[in-house]
């Protein structure tokens, strides 16, 4: 113990700290890679240079975010050996191959085509450059697929047996990869990545429109981001509903903690909008609730019975307070995104999308909220799995390496210092690039990276390209 903190608690804090830093970069790069593929495709189809301007603007931001995501992800892998060696030994036969597949099929694909996407437009031609851009986008999605398969298996393990020394032995790889929670979690996370990117793009566009309402590239990026919010947010709400129903089936105590249901309910459970959990007395204080709505959402029946944490042994209960609040932050921000998308749709219908300073200010404020929602969602998921690493089968306390608390505390402090210095500097650099006017970046990009082929380009566009060269 170290001043009341055990090695297990410090190791959990260390992993939570590093994964929280890491997840924000993949959540951004997954959506941004797809956005770049769309921009490049639209440019090749229409030869509208606004799309090329935006592609060249955002590809540099993507390169930095992608690099920070790779570096921060490597650190987490080391912790499996240093802090969680027992878990690695017992679960390694299952999760090891899945992590290797992610490197072989996704990371190599991203790394192999990234250079072509960033620097190869004039060198390889439009077709191969578009292919490279699409492969980078597909690679990010494949990477998310394998990582979420690993995490989902830890949430809803399937397709394995346990040998005489306690190792999880693969028996059915299809059942392992496509475990019961995997499809719901994959859809939920990918949509979250798209929404996170849409909020950032919309915030950058809004920031520049506050400075210059006639900035055409900023108009275009803001419009595209608002379309994405309006279309994807309702899909995410529906996906979240299906995910919640799946979680109720396979991890009921997680849903009980999310809902704040310490007690079981017969004839319909209320939806607790807000309250303060009292874990000592096992109740929600100062709660504001809507009768029977939780039963309607989770079981689509107003009068359905819902069990509470009173049916779960105390040693198997997850920490309620953190899950209760993180879940409400995630859901609240989801509806705020929907509201922003609908507000933009209303202004678009009125013909005032490019003359809406209040909407722009709201968009700037919402810019980082996608990251907050993603972090809140992961906190809900991971803390809700406690006290297990492999749900129902292997406890967190059984997964720890034989390591002393002072050693974990030392590495934790080192991580905090290095992360805030390195990734703080990287984040500051990204923000500076976002703050730069789009035209400043685009003029040099157009001179260096405009395609040399003239097929399908109008004479006016050819003359302009010659003048720029």
Residue pairs with C-beta under 8 A, 6 or more apart in sequence:
1 405
2 10
2 405
2 406
2 409
5 405
5 409
6 405
7 400
7 403
7 404
7 405
7 407
7 408
8 396
8 397
8 400
10 405
10 408
10 409
10 412
11 79
11 83
11 84
11 400
11 401
11 403
11 408
12 396
13 412
14 79
14 83
14 408
14 411
14 412
14 415
15 76
15 79
15 83
15 84
16 382
17 412
17 415
17 416
17 419
18 72
18 75
18 76
18 79
18 415
18 419
19 76
19 378
19 382
20 375
20 378
21 72
21 419
21 423
22 69
22 72
22 73
22 75
22 76
23 374
23 375
23 378
24 371
24 374
24 375
25 65
25 66
25 68
25 69
25 72
26 69
26 73
26 140
26 143
26 144
26 193
27 189
27 192
27 193
27 196
27 370
27 371
27 374
28 65
28 69
28 193
28 196
28 197
28 200
28 371
29 62
29 65
29 66
29 69
29 140
30 140
30 141
30 144
30 190
30 193
30 194
30 197
31 193
31 194
31 195
31 196
31 197
31 198
32 58
32 61
32 62
32 65
32 197
32 200
33 62
33 66
33 136
33 137
33 139
33 140
34 137
34 140
34 141
34 194
34 197
35 58
35 197
35 201
35 224
36 55
36 58
36 59
36 62
36 117
36 133
36 136
36 137
37 130
37 133
37 134
37 136
37 137
38 224
39 51
39 52
39 54
39 55
39 58
40 51
40 55
40 129
40 130
40 133
41 130
42 48
42 51
43 49
43 51
43 52
43 55
44 126
44 130
47 456
47 457
47 458
47 461
49 446
49 461
50 216
50 217
50 220
51 220
52 442
52 445
52 446
52 449
52 450
53 217
53 438
53 439
53 441
53 442
53 445
53 446
54 217
54 220
54 221
54 438
56 441
56 442
56 445
56 446
56 449
57 217
57 438
57 441
57 442
57 445
58 201
59 117
59 118
60 433
60 441
61 430
61 433
61 434
63 114
63 118
64 426
64 429
64 430
64 433
65 430
66 110
66 114
67 426
68 423
68 426
68 427
70 107
71 422
72 419
72 423
75 415
77 99
80 87
80 88
81 88
82 401
82 403
82 411
83 400
83 401
83 403
83 408
84 389
84 399
84 400
84 401
85 401
85 402
86 398
86 399
86 400
86 401
87 389
87 390
87 394
87 399
87 400
89 167
90 166
90 167
90 168
90 394
90 399
91 154
91 167
91 168
91 389
91 390
91 394
92 167
93 167
93 168
93 169
93 170
94 153
94 160
94 168
94 169
94 170
94 176
95 150
95 153
95 154
97 170
98 146
98 149
98 150
98 153
98 176
98 177
99 146
99 150
101 146
102 142
102 143
102 146
102 147
102 150
105 142
105 146
106 139
106 140
106 142
106 143
106 145
106 146
107 139
107 143
109 135
109 136
109 138
109 139
109 142
110 135
110 136
110 139
110 140
110 143
112 135
113 131
113 132
113 133
113 135
113 136
113 139
114 132
114 136
116 124
116 128
116 129
116 132
117 129
117 132
117 133
117 136
120 128
120 129
120 132
121 129
121 449
121 450
121 451
122 448
122 449
122 450
122 451
122 452
124 132
125 451
125 453
126 451
126 453
141 190
144 186
144 189
144 190
144 193
145 186
148 182
148 185
148 186
148 189
149 176
149 177
149 178
149 179
149 182
149 186
151 185
151 381
152 179
152 181
152 182
152 185
152 186
153 176
153 177
153 179
153 182
154 385
154 389
154 390
154 391
155 179
155 181
155 185
155 250
155 251
155 381
155 385
155 391
156 179
156 180
156 181
156 182
156 250
156 251
156 391
157 168
157 179
157 390
157 391
157 392
157 393
158 172
158 175
158 176
158 179
158 180
159 170
159 171
159 172
159 173
159 174
159 175
159 176
159 179
160 168
160 169
160 170
160 171
160 172
160 176
161 168
161 169
161 171
162 168
162 169
162 393
163 169
168 390
168 393
170 176
180 246
180 249
180 250
181 243
181 246
181 247
181 250
181 251
184 239
184 242
184 243
184 246
185 243
185 381
187 239
187 243
188 236
188 239
188 240
188 243
188 377
191 232
191 235
191 236
191 239
192 236
192 370
192 373
192 374
192 377
193 374
194 228
194 232
195 228
195 229
195 232
195 233
195 236
195 337
195 370
195 373
196 370
196 371
196 373
196 374
197 228
197 370
198 225
198 226
198 228
198 229
198 232
198 370
199 225
199 229
199 337
199 363
199 366
199 367
199 368
199 369
199 370
200 367
200 368
200 370
200 434
201 221
201 222
201 224
201 225
201 228
202 221
202 222
202 225
202 226
202 229
202 340
202 363
202 366
202 367
203 363
203 364
203 366
203 367
203 368
204 218
204 221
204 367
204 434
205 218
205 219
205 220
205 221
205 222
205 223
205 225
205 363
206 222
206 359
206 360
206 361
206 363
206 364
207 360
207 364
207 434
207 435
208 215
208 218
208 437
208 438
209 215
209 218
209 219
209 222
209 354
209 360
210 357
210 360
210 361
210 364
211 437
212 218
213 354
213 355
215 437
215 438
215 439
217 438
217 439
217 442
218 438
219 354
221 438
222 353
222 360
222 363
223 348
223 353
225 363
226 340
226 341
226 344
226 345
226 348
226 353
229 337
229 338
229 340
229 341
229 344
230 341
230 342
230 344
230 345
231 341
233 334
233 337
233 338
233 341
234 338
236 334
237 334
237 335
237 338
240 331
240 334
241 297
244 255
244 258
244 297
244 298
245 298
245 299
247 254
247 255
248 255
248 298
248 299
250 391
251 384
251 385
251 391
252 307
252 312
253 309
253 312
253 316
253 317
253 318
253 384
254 318
254 323
254 380
254 381
254 384
254 385
255 298
256 262
256 307
256 308
256 309
256 312
257 309
257 317
257 318
257 319
257 320
257 323
257 324
257 384
258 323
258 324
258 327
258 380
258 384
259 269
259 271
259 272
259 294
259 298
259 306
260 272
260 275
260 277
260 284
260 287
260 320
260 324
261 269
261 272
261 294
261 306
261 307
261 308
261 309
262 282
262 283
262 284
262 308
262 309
262 310
262 320
263 283
263 308
263 309
263 310
264 305
264 306
264 307
264 308
264 310
264 311
265 294
265 295
265 305
265 306
265 308
266 305
267 303
267 305
268 291
268 292
268 295
268 296
268 302
268 303
268 304
269 292
269 294
269 295
269 298
269 304
269 305
269 306
270 289
270 290
270 291
270 292
270 293
270 294
271 289
271 290
271 293
271 294
271 297
272 284
272 287
272 288
272 289
272 294
273 287
273 288
273 289
273 290
273 328
274 286
274 287
274 288
274 328
275 284
275 285
275 286
275 287
275 288
275 289
275 324
276 284
276 285
276 286
276 287
277 283
277 284
277 285
277 320
277 321
277 324
278 284
278 285
279 319
279 320
279 321
282 309
282 310
284 324
292 302
292 303
294 306
295 301
295 302
295 303
295 304
295 305
295 306
296 302
296 304
298 304
298 306
299 306
309 317
309 320
315 387
316 387
318 383
318 384
318 385
318 386
318 387
319 383
319 386
322 379
322 383
323 379
323 380
323 383
323 384
326 376
326 377
326 379
326 380
326 383
327 376
327 380
329 372
329 373
329 376
330 373
330 376
330 377
330 380
333 369
333 370
333 372
333 373
333 376
334 373
336 366
336 369
337 366
337 369
337 370
337 373
340 359
340 362
340 363
340 366
343 359
343 362
344 353
344 359
344 363
347 353
347 356
347 359
353 359
385 391
386 396
387 395
387 396
387 397
388 394
388 395
388 396
389 395
389 396
389 398
389 399
433 441
446 468
447 468
447 469
450 465
450 468
450 469
454 462
457 465
